[in-house]
């Protein structure tokens, strides 16, 4: 019986290595002749092997070419450009940064400086370019942290923030843990804190938040911002964390203007002068403030009010956690009964499914099946979750509407 021919080797690094360096070199050159990105990648790899100066020269050449380019990039070419940018970033982060942190930061600044020009000439309706730069933000701040001892390098980064403050405000927000308080303070020391420029003020405020400089962060708020409920909530939370309870009260009440003395926290029932509609963030901060002031019963009453109005699961969980043993069981029964009678069927069912309280959800479906809308977005998901224990309710939910 004739033997079958041997199977070809699987395509992986080990099998390719067995071809030998000469053969691999030939194959790579053949591939690179028709692939500009591969050719650039090979040049970067060779430059990295040759040392810091060849690598920085190769990086600078490509960064400069991208910076001075004026040709518009179509949506078909956009993926190639994004891969090119990613290849350059990885070369800086993986090859240059470990051996030359200051040079790496300089190239990261140059890389991020490309953003503004590229947005003007790249067709990018889905925001892929913006997303790519935001995803790379931690690499920028990691590089800056590594070069923090070099005064001139941090000066250059501060200058880049001043050139493109709104862009850097976005990248500060996307920094994650990479932007440390120490680095943020170093940058603040180099920026014009008194600048009234809107973009720079936003960047400075975000740096102040990262630097844990609460007073600077508060000082950058405009009167309009101080009167906005969401900003008032953010300020109050920071003040509470710092133990500054009286100032937290003042921050929250700033959102009640023009009747700043109103302290009833009426959850959107506007006083006659008509202050802004209070937001969930403001309401939640006001409850935390009441707790900090020792007004525990009032805080509990407002948590329950928030739950009754919105079926807020976080408010209910916190409310229950503050109750004595056994009282929470009775309160939960009361809450589930309220949810089952809630006016909006979809909100009620969503709350019961997510709590989870599937027995009550199944009963709600059976009792109020006529209220199911034909276009219920989570119908299939909810039915699948009910099907194991409550198949009849699941089937009725699927068939309704």
C-alpha positions in Angstrom: 0.0 0.0 0.0 1.4 3.3 -1.1 2.3 5.8 1.7 0.6 9.1 1.9 2.9 12.1 1.2 4.0 14.0 4.3 1.7 16.9 5.3 3.3 20.3 4.8 4.4 22.0 7.9 2.0 24.3 9.8 2.6 28.0 9.2 4.1 29.3 12.4 7.2 31.0 13.7 9.0 27.7 14.3 8.4 26.2 10.9 9.4 29.4 9.2 12.6 29.6 11.2 13.5 26.1 9.8 13.7 27.6 6.3 16.9 29.4 7.3 17.8 33.1 7.4 18.7 33.4 3.7 15.4 32.0 2.5 13.4 34.0 5.0 15.2 37.2 3.9 14.3 36.5 0.3 10.7 35.9 1.1 10.4 39.0 3.2 11.9 41.1 0.5 9.5 39.7 -2.1 6.6 40.5 0.3 7.9 44.0 1.1 8.1 44.9 -2.6 4.3 45.0 -2.7 3.6 46.1 0.8 4.8 49.6 1.9 3.8 49.0 5.5 5.8 45.8 5.8 8.8 47.6 4.3 8.5 50.4 6.9 8.2 47.8 9.6 11.3 45.9 8.5 13.2 49.2 8.4 12.2 50.0 11.9 13.1 46.5 13.1 16.6 46.8 11.5 17.0 50.3 12.9 16.1 49.1 16.4 18.7 46.4 16.1 21.3 48.9 15.0 20.9 51.2 18.0 19.2 54.3 19.4 20.4 56.8 16.8 19.3 54.7 13.7 15.9 54.0 15.3 15.3 57.7 16.2 16.3 58.7 12.7 14.0 56.2 11.1 11.1 57.2 13.3 11.7 60.9 12.7 11.7 60.4 8.9 8.3 58.8 9.0 6.8 61.2 11.6 8.0 64.1 9.5 6.5 62.6 6.3 3.1 62.2 8.0 3.3 65.7 9.5 4.0 67.5 6.2 1.6 65.4 4.1 -1.2 67.2 2.5 -2.9 64.5 0.4 -6.4 63.6 1.5 -6.8 60.1 2.8 -10.0 58.2 1.6 -11.9 55.8 3.8 -10.3 53.0 1.8 -6.8 54.1 2.8 -7.7 55.0 6.4 -7.1 51.4 7.8 -3.6 51.5 6.3 -2.9 54.8 7.9 -4.1 53.6 11.2 -1.8 50.5 11.0 1.1 52.8 10.0 0.4 55.0 13.1 0.1 52.0 15.3 3.4 50.5 14.0 5.2 53.8 14.8 3.7 54.0 18.3 4.7 50.4 19.1 8.3 51.1 17.8 8.5 54.0 20.2 6.9 52.2 23.2 8.5 48.8 22.7 11.9 49.5 21.1 12.9 53.0 22.1 11.3 53.7 25.5 13.2 50.9 27.4 16.6 52.3 26.3 16.0 56.0 25.8 13.0 57.3 27.8 13.6 61.0 26.9 13.9 60.3 23.2 10.8 58.2 23.4 8.8 61.0 25.0 9.9 63.4 22.3 8.7 60.9 19.6 5.4 60.3 21.5 4.8 64.1 21.5 5.5 64.2 17.8 3.1 61.3 17.3 0.3 63.0 19.1 1.0 66.3 17.3 0.0 64.5 14.1 -3.6 64.3 15.3 -4.8 67.7 14.4 -3.4 67.7 10.9 -4.7 64.2 10.2 -8.2 65.0 11.2 -8.3 67.6 8.5 -7.3 65.3 5.7 -8.6 61.9 6.7 -12.1 60.8 5.9 -13.1 59.3 9.3 -16.9 59.4 9.8 -16.8 56.7 12.4 -14.2 58.4 14.6 -11.6 55.6 14.2 -8.8 58.1 14.2 -10.0 59.8 17.4 -10.4 56.4 19.1 -6.9 55.3 18.1 -5.3 58.4 19.7 -7.4 58.1 22.8 -6.5 54.4 23.2 -2.8 55.4 22.9 -3.0 58.1 25.6 -1.7 55.9 28.4 1.4 55.3 26.4 2.1 59.0 26.2 1.8 59.5 30.0 3.8 56.4 30.7 6.6 57.8 28.6 6.3 61.1 30.4 6.5 59.4 33.8 9.7 57.6 32.7 11.2 60.9 31.6 10.0 62.9 34.6 13.4 63.7 35.9 14.4 65.4 32.7 13.2 69.1 33.1 13.6 69.9 29.4 11.5 66.9 28.3 8.6 67.9 30.6 8.9 71.4 29.4 8.4 70.1 25.8 5.3 68.2 26.9 3.8 71.3 28.6 4.4 73.2 25.4 2.6 70.6 23.5 -0.4 70.9 25.8 -0.4 74.6 25.2 -0.3 74.1 21.4 -3.3 71.7 21.4 -5.1 72.1 24.8 -8.5 70.7 23.8 -6.9 67.6 22.3 -4.7 67.1 25.4 -7.7 67.6 27.7 -9.2 64.6 26.0 -6.0 62.5 26.3 -5.6 63.5 30.0 -9.1 62.2 30.5 -8.2 58.9 28.7 -4.9 58.5 30.7 -6.1 55.9 33.1 -3.6 55.2 35.9 -0.6 56.3 33.7 -1.0 60.0 34.6 0.2 60.1 38.2 -0.3 63.0 40.6 3.4 63.7 40.6 3.4 64.1 36.8 0.3 66.2 36.8 1.8 68.5 39.4 5.0 68.8 37.3 3.0 69.9 34.3 0.8 72.3 36.3 4.0 74.0 37.4 4.9 74.8 33.8 1.5 75.9 32.5 -0.2 79.3 32.8 -2.8 78.6 35.5 -4.3 82.0 35.1 -4.9 81.6 31.4 -8.5 82.3 30.4 -8.2 80.2 27.2 -11.1 77.8 27.2 -9.2 74.8 25.9 -6.2 75.3 28.2 -8.5 75.9 31.2 -10.1 72.5 30.6 -6.7 70.8 30.3 -5.5 72.5 33.5 -8.6 71.5 35.4 -8.2 67.9 34.4 -4.5 68.0 35.5 -5.6 69.6 38.8 -8.0 66.7 39.3 -5.2 64.2 38.6 -2.8 66.2 40.9 -5.4 66.0 43.6 -5.3 69.8 43.9 -8.9 70.3 44.9 -8.6 74.1 45.5 -7.1 74.7 42.0 -9.8 72.4 40.5 -12.6 74.4 42.2 -11.0 77.8 41.3 -11.3 77.0 37.6 -15.0 76.7 37.6 -17.1 79.5 36.0 -20.2 80.8 37.7 -22.3 79.0 35.1 -20.6 75.7 35.9 -21.0 76.2 39.6 -24.8 76.5 39.1 -25.0 73.3 37.0 -26.3 70.4 39.0 -23.9 67.8 37.6 -20.9 70.1 38.3 -22.2 70.9 41.8 -22.5 67.1 42.4 -18.9 66.5 41.3 -17.6 69.3 43.4 -19.5 68.1 46.5 -18.2 64.6 46.1 -14.6 65.8 46.0 -15.2 68.0 49.0 -16.8 65.2 51.0 -13.9 63.0 50.2 -11.6 65.7 51.6 -13.8 66.0 54.7 -14.9 69.5 53.8 -18.6 69.0 54.6 -19.7 72.6 54.9 -18.2 73.5 51.5 -19.9 70.5 50.0 -23.2 71.9 51.2 -22.4 75.2 49.6 -21.4 73.6 46.3 -24.7 71.7 46.1 -26.8 74.7 47.0 -25.1 76.7 44.2 -27.2 74.6 41.8 -30.4 75.8 43.5 -29.9 79.4 42.6 -31.5 81.9 42.4 -33.0 80.5 45.7 -29.7 79.3 47.2 -31.2 79.1 50.7 -33.5 76.3 49.6 -32.3 73.1 51.3 -35.3 70.9 50.8 -33.7 68.7 48.1 -37.1 68.3 46.4 -35.8 66.1 43.5 -36.7 68.3 40.6 -39.8 70.0 42.0 -38.5 73.4 41.1 -39.0 76.4 43.5 -41.1 79.2 42.1 -38.0 81.1 40.9 -37.2 78.2 38.6 -33.7 76.8 39.3 -32.3 74.1 37.0 -33.9 70.6 37.1 -31.9 68.6 39.5 -30.1 65.6 38.1 -29.6 62.1 39.4 -25.9 62.9 40.1 -26.9 65.9 42.2 -29.5 63.9 44.0 -27.1 61.1 44.9 -24.5 63.6 46.1 -27.1 65.3 48.3 -27.9 62.0 50.0 -24.2 61.4 50.6 -24.0 64.9 52.1 -26.9 64.2 54.4 -25.1 61.1 55.6 -21.9 63.1 56.2 -23.9 65.7 58.2 -25.3 62.9 60.4 -28.8 63.2 59.0 -29.1 59.5 58.4 -32.9 59.3 58.5 -33.3 62.1 55.9 -30.8 60.3 53.7 -32.7 57.1 53.9 -36.0 58.9 53.1 -34.5 60.4 50.0 -33.0 57.0 48.9 -36.5 55.5 49.1 -38.0 58.5 47.3 -35.4 58.1 44.5 -36.2 54.4 44.2 -40.0 55.0 44.2 -39.7 57.6 41.4 -37.2 56.0 39.1 -36.9 52.3 40.3 -33.2 53.1 41.0 -31.5 49.9 41.9 -28.4 51.6 43.3 -30.6 53.7 45.6 -32.5 50.7 46.8 -29.4 48.6 47.4 -27.9 51.4 49.5 -31.2 51.9 51.3 -31.4 48.2 52.2 -27.8 48.0 53.3 -28.5 50.8 55.9 -31.4 48.9 57.5 -31.1 46.7 60.6 -31.2 42.9 60.2 -34.6 41.5 59.1 -36.0 45.0 58.4 -34.3 44.8 55.0 -36.4 41.7 54.1 -39.6 43.5 54.7 -38.4 46.6 52.9 -37.4 44.5 49.9 -40.8 42.9 49.7 -42.3 46.4 49.7 -39.9 47.5 47.0 -40.7 44.6 44.7 -44.4 45.2 45.2 -43.9 48.8 44.2 -41.9 47.9 41.2 -44.6 45.4 40.0 -47.1 48.3 40.1 -44.9 50.8 38.5 -46.6 52.8 35.7 -44.1 52.1 32.9 -44.2 48.3 32.2 -40.8 48.2 30.5 -39.0 50.0 33.3 -40.7 47.7 35.8 -39.8 44.5 34.0 -36.3 45.7 33.4 -35.8 46.4 37.1 -37.2 43.0 38.2 -35.1 41.1 35.6 -31.9 42.9 36.6 -32.4 42.8 40.4 -32.9 39.8 39.9 -36.5 39.0 41.0 -37.5 36.6 38.2 -40.6 35.2 40.0 -42.0 38.7 40.3 -41.0 39.4 36.7 -42.9 36.4 35.5 -45.9 37.4 37.5 -45.7 40.9 36.0 -45.7 39.5 32.5 -48.7 37.3 33.2 -50.6 40.1 34.8 -49.8 43.0 32.4 -49.1 41.2 29.2 -51.3 43.7 27.3 -48.8 46.4 28.0 -45.9 44.8 26.1 -44.8 46.9 23.2 -44.2 45.3 19.8 -40.7 46.8 19.7 -39.4 45.8 23.1 -35.5 45.8 22.7 -34.7 43.3 25.4 -37.6 41.0 24.8 -35.5 38.0 23.6 -32.9 38.4 26.4 -35.6 38.6 29.1 -37.5 35.7 27.7 -34.4 33.5 27.6 -33.6 34.3 31.2 -37.2 33.5 32.3 -37.5 30.3 30.2 -35.8 27.9 32.6 -38.1 28.4 35.6 -41.0 30.3 34.1 -41.4 29.0 30.5 -45.1 30.1 30.2 -44.2 33.7 31.0 -41.3 33.5 28.6 -43.4 32.2 25.8 -46.1 34.9 26.4 -43.5 37.6 26.5 -42.1 36.4 23.1 -45.6 36.2 21.5 -46.9 39.5 22.9 -47.0 42.9 21.2 
